[in-house]
Amino acid sequence: MPDIKVVDMAGKEVGVMALADSVFAVEVNKAVLHAAVRVYLMNQRQGTQSALTRTEVSGGGKKPWRQKGTGRARQGSTRSPQWTHGGVVFAPKPRDYRLSLTKNTKKTALASALTAKFEAGEIIVVDDIKLDTYKTAEMVKMLKALGCEKQVTVTYKDAETKKIFDETHQRTCKKRTATVAEKALVVLPEVNAFVVKSCANIEGVTTTLSTTINVYEVLNAEKVVMTRAAVEKLQEVYA
């Protein structure tokens, strides 16, 4: 069983936790990961797009002009696609894009995603996240202490780009390297309104529950921050 260190909100190590092999130490199946991500993205589509075909637009009951003798191209209806306000060729219509996976495939995909993150050192286990009020600054402080930041190289094409970057990140960056927040996924064992609301205003940070976590969220995050209780609950369900 692989071990991972457990830290507090200040980033100090407070212990070690054993992880289940069946969740955090499986063989990464890239094909299953691809299928899981594809299904997730397809299921986000509403499928409500629609356009009018030539049978649905108004007008066109009369032939615009006689077939021959005018010198113009022959036309049969103003509903034809080449006319302004004409119908759309192969117009999109409402449809259901939903796909599904079997239970075993979902389980394999999630275990593969968590294993890949663990092997990359991108999973952080926190002993507990305690907030007694809605405080975004506390979550920002915690994420910074946990190392959820990265150095990026910024190339300014012009002064206006630099100005926009400085205003966005509230700092003056005279150098080409800057520290920016990473995309983080905070996994909780149960709904905690203080934590959820405190993370809502932080760009790139999302929250989820150990019972509703999905492959896309795990792979999309650069760091996965999980509480000890969330890991235990996750292993209880998927181990």
C-alpha positions, 0 to 999 in steps of 0.5 A, a space after each residue: 500500500 502506498 503512503 502519503 504524508 498528511 499536512 495541516 492547513 499551514 502545510 506542516 506535516 502531521 502524519 502519514 496515511 496509507 492509500 488503497 492499492 485498488 484506488 491509488 496504485 492501479 495500472 493507468 488505462 489511458 483508453 478508459 480515461 479517454 472514454 470517461 472524459 469523452 462521455 463527461 463532455 458529451 453529457 454536458 451538451 444540451 443538444 438544443 441547437 436548431 435552425 430552420 430548413 427550407 420547409 420551415 422558413 416563410 415565403 417561397 410559395 411562388 416561383 420568383 421568375 419564369 424558367 427561361 428568357 430572363 437571363 438570370 439563373 433558374 430559381 424555383 423558390 425563395 426558400 432555397 438555401 442560396 437565397 437570403 432568409 432561405 432555409 439552412 442545408 442540413 440544419 442542426 436539430 435538437 438531439 440527445 448527446 448523452 452517453 454512458 459507461 458501465 460501473 466497472 469502467 467508471 471505477 477503473 477510470 477514476 482509479 486510473 485518474 487518481 493513480 496518475 495524479 498520485 504518481 505525478 505528486 499532484 495529490 495533497 492530503 490535508 488533515 482537515 479543513 476548518 473554517 468557521 465563517 465565509 473567508 476566501 482569504 483563508 482558503 487562498 492562504 491555505 492553498 498557497 501554503 500547500 504549494 498550489 502555485 507555479 512559476 510561469 514565463 510571461 512574454 509581453 507583446 506590448 505595454 497594454 498586455 502587461 497592464 492587463 496582466 498586472 491588473 488581473 493578478 494585482 501585482 507589478 511584474 517587471 520580470 518575465 516570470 510570475 507566480 500564478 495560482 494552479 487549478 485546484 480541486 478541493 475534495 470534501 467528505 460532505 458539504 461544507 458551505 463555508 469551504 464551498 463558498 470560500 472557494 467560489 471566488 478563487 479563479 481555477 479552484 473548484 470543490 466536489 465531494 468524495 461521492 460525486 468526484 469524476 474523472 474529468 475534474 481530477 484530470 483537469 486539476 493541476 493539484 487535487 487537495 483532499 481531506 483525510 476523511 474524504 480519502 477514507 470515504 473514497 476508499 470505502 466506496 471504490 476500494 
